[in-house]
Amino acid sequence: MNQQIKIKRFPKGLSKVAKQLLVFVMIVLGAFAQSCVSSKANKPPHIVFLISEDPDNYEAHLSIPAFADSLSESKLYKTTVLKSEGQRTASSFPNFELIKDADLVVLFARRLALPAAQMDLLKNYLNNGGNLVGIRTANHGFTLLKGEKPAEGYVEWPAFVPEVLGCENRGYGPATAKTTVQVKEEQLNHELLNGIAVPQWQSDGNLYLVAPLVDQQANLILEGTSDQKTEPIAWTRQYGNSRVFYTSLGYPTDFKNPHFIKLLENAMAWATIKNK
C-alpha cells in the first residue's frame, strides 16, 4: 500500500528552512503511517480457543493448550486459550472480549450457559463474518441438559448448532465402539486434506449421530463408520459471511494421530483466510 504525500502550496511568509522542515515532517508521518499498515498486515492471525474442563469434554483442557502451543511455535499464528469458569449453568470465559478482534474462534466446550453479554459478543463476532472451528462437543456447546436452566443473567444458545454448525445433535454411538474415519473420494484434493495421504484411519472415539445434516449444502469432507452406522464427521459450510468447519473427532487419542493433527492444522489455515 503506497502512501502518496501531496504537498500543497505553502502559506506566504514561511522561510525556506520552515518549508523544508514541514516537508520533512510530512514525509516522516507518511512513512510512519505506511509502516503501521504494513506491520498490521504482517501480524500472524490470532486464534482464540474456547474450552471447558469437564469429565465429559474429552480432556480438551489438556489437548487444546498443547495444540495451541504447537501453532504458536510454528510462528504462523498467535494463539490464546480461554477456559470457562464456574458451573455449566453459570459459566463465563475470562478476557472474552478478545474474540472481538480474533481472526478465528475455535470451540471445544460443552453445555455451557454464558452471561448474556458474552453470548452477544459471540453472536456479533459471527454476524460480522468471524470464522469458527468447532470440535466434537461443540455440537452441544451452548445447550444445557434437559431439565437444566441457566442461572439468572445467563443464557443458552441451542440454535447455535443448527444455525452455525449446520447439524443437530441426534445422539451417540456405543461408548466403547471405535470409529473408522473415511475420506470422501471426491474430496481427496481438498485443501483440508493436504498432507493426509491415507483414505481412512481409526479413531478410538465413538460416533456422533448427526445425519441428516441440517445444511444440505454443507461440504462433507469425512465420514465415520461404527457399529454398522455411517455418519458425517467433518464438513465446511458458510454462516452468513463466516467460514465454519466442524468435526466430531477430538477424542483424547485423536490428538496423538498425525492425520487428525494435520486435519486440524489445515482447518486453521482454511478458516483464517480473510473473507473478501
N, C-alpha and C positions, 0 to 999 in steps of 0.2 A: 504494500500500500504506500504510494508515493505521496508525500506531503508537499503541496505546492505553496510556496511562500510568495505572496503578492505584495510588493512594496508600493504603497500608494504615495502620491506626491506629498512631500513633507511641508509642514506649515512654514511660511516665510519667517525668517528671523532665526532659524536654527543654525548654529555654527556647523562647520564641516565635521568637527570632532563629534558633536552631538548626533549628527546624522549617521556617522559611521558606527557610533555606539548603539544607536537604535536599530540599525540593520543587524549588528552582531547579536543583540538580544533577541530579535525576531527569529534569526536563524537558529539560535540555541533552543528557543522554545519550540520551534518546529521539529528539530531533531529529537527533543525530549518526547514530544507527543508521538512521533513515529516509533521511538524505542518502546514506549508504553504499549502501543498497539502490537508491535512485534513480540514483546515479552508475553503479553496475554495470549497471543496466538500460539506461542511455543510451549505454553504450560501443558503438562500431561492431563488427560481427562481425570476428573475427580469422581471416584466411585464410592458411594455411601452404602454400606451393608447394614440392614436392619435384621437383627436376630433376637431370639429369645432362648433362655436356658430353661429347659422343661424336660422331664423324663421321657416325654413322648415326642421330642423335637430332634431326635436322631443325632444328638451331640453337635448340633450346629455351633454351639458356643466354643467348641474345640476345633472343628474342621474349618469354619469360615475365617477365624483370625489367622490361621496358618496359610490358608489360600490367599487371603488379602495381603499378607506379608510377602508371599511369593510374587504377587503382582507388583507390589511396590518395589521390590528388589530388582525387578526387570527394568525399572526406570520408565516404563511405558505408561504407568498410572500412578495417581495419588489415591490412597485408599483410607477410608475411615470406617471403623466398625462400631456401631451403636447397639448396645444390648439393652433390652427392655428391663424396666424395674417395676416392682410391685406385683400384686396378684393379677391374673389374667383379666379379671373383670374390672380392674382399675390399674391398668398398666400405662407406662409412659417411657419415652426414649429421651435420655439426656442429649442436649445440643441438637434437638431435632430440626432446628432452623437451618442446619447445614444442607438439608435436602433442597432448599430453595435455589442454591447455585450449583447443585450437583449435576454432573454430566450423565450419571446413571445411578439409579437406586436398585439394589438387589435385596429381595425379601426372602428370608428363610426363618419364619416365625409362625406360630400357630395360635389361633383362637384368642386374639387379644382385643380388648376394648380400650381405646385410647381417649385421652382428653379431646373434647370436640375441636379445640383449636389445632391440635396436632393432626387430626384426621382431615381437617380442612386444608392444612398445609400440603398433605399428601395429595388430596384431590386437586388442589391448584397446580401442584407440580405436574401431575399427569395431564390436566386440562390445558396446560401451557406447552405441551409437547415433550415433557420429560420422559425419558426412556426407562424401561423396567425389565429386570430379570427376576423371575420367580422360581424358587427351588422347593421341590417336594411339598412341605406343609403350607406353602404359600396358598395352596388351593383351599385352605380354610383359615387363612391368615387373620381375618378380622370377623370371623363367625364364631360366636360362643356356642357352647353345647346347648342342646335343647333343655330348657328349664333354667338356664343361667341368664342373669340380667346384668347389664353394665351398672357399675356404681354410679351414683349421682354425678353428673358432669362428664361422664364417659360415654362413648358411643361405639357401636359395631358398624361394620360396613359389609354385610353379606353379599350385596350386589357387586362387590369388587371382583368376585370370582367369575361370574358370567360376563360382566361388562368389560373388565380389563383383561382377565386371563383367557376369556372365551370358552370356559368349560363349566362344569358342575362337579362338585364332589359327590359321587354316587356310591361311595363305599370303598372297600379294600378287599384284595385277595387274601387268602390264608396267610397268617402272620409268618409262618415258617417256610412258606414257598418262595423259592428264588425266582428271578426273572431273567429270561433270555432277551437281551436287547438287540433289536434288528434295525438296520439302516434301510429306509425306504429306497428301493432300487433307483427310482427316478431322481433321488436326491444325492446320489453318490458324489456329484461335483459341487454340491452346495458349499458355500464358504464356511458354514458351521461345522463341516466335516473335514476341513483342511487338516491334513496330518493324521487322520484316522484311516488306516489302511485296511481295516477289517470290516466285513459286512455284519458281524454280530459279536457280542460278548456277553458275559454273565454278570448279573448284579445279585448280591446277597439280599437285597431288599425285596419286599413283597410288592405286588402290583397295586397301583391306584386305579380305581374304576372311574372313568370319565366319559366313555363313549355313550352316545354320540356327542361330539363337541358341539357346544352352543354356536360357535362361529364355524359355519360350514366352509368359509373361505380361508380358514387358517392353513398355513403351510406346514404340513406334517413332515417332520424330519425323521423321527424314530418311533418305532412301535415296540411294545414289550409283550411277551407271551409267558404265561404262568398258569398252571392248573387248567390247561386247555382253553384259556381265555386270552385273547389278544386285545390290547388297548393302546391308544395313543400315549406316548410318554415324553415326547418333546416336539414343540412346534413354535412357529413365529406367527405374529399377527400384528395388525395395526389397531391402536386405540386412539381414534382421532389422529393427531399428528405424532403420536408416541409409538416407538418401536417396542414391541413386547416379545420376550422369549420366556417360555415356561418349560420346565422339565420336572417330572415326578421322581426322577432319580435324585440321589442325595443321601442314601444310606451311608452310615459311617465308613464302611469299607469301600464305597464308591470313590471316596477321596484318596484312596490308595491305587485306584485304577487309572493308568495313564490315558486310556481312551476317554474316560469321563472328565478327567482334568483338562484334556485337550478340548473337549466339547465346551467346557465352561470358559476356557481361555478364548476360544473362538466366539463364544456368546458375548463376552466382554467387549471384544473388538467390534463385533457386528452392532452391538447396542450403544456404542459410544460414537458411532458415525453421526455427524451433525445432520439433522433433517433439513432439507432445502425447501 
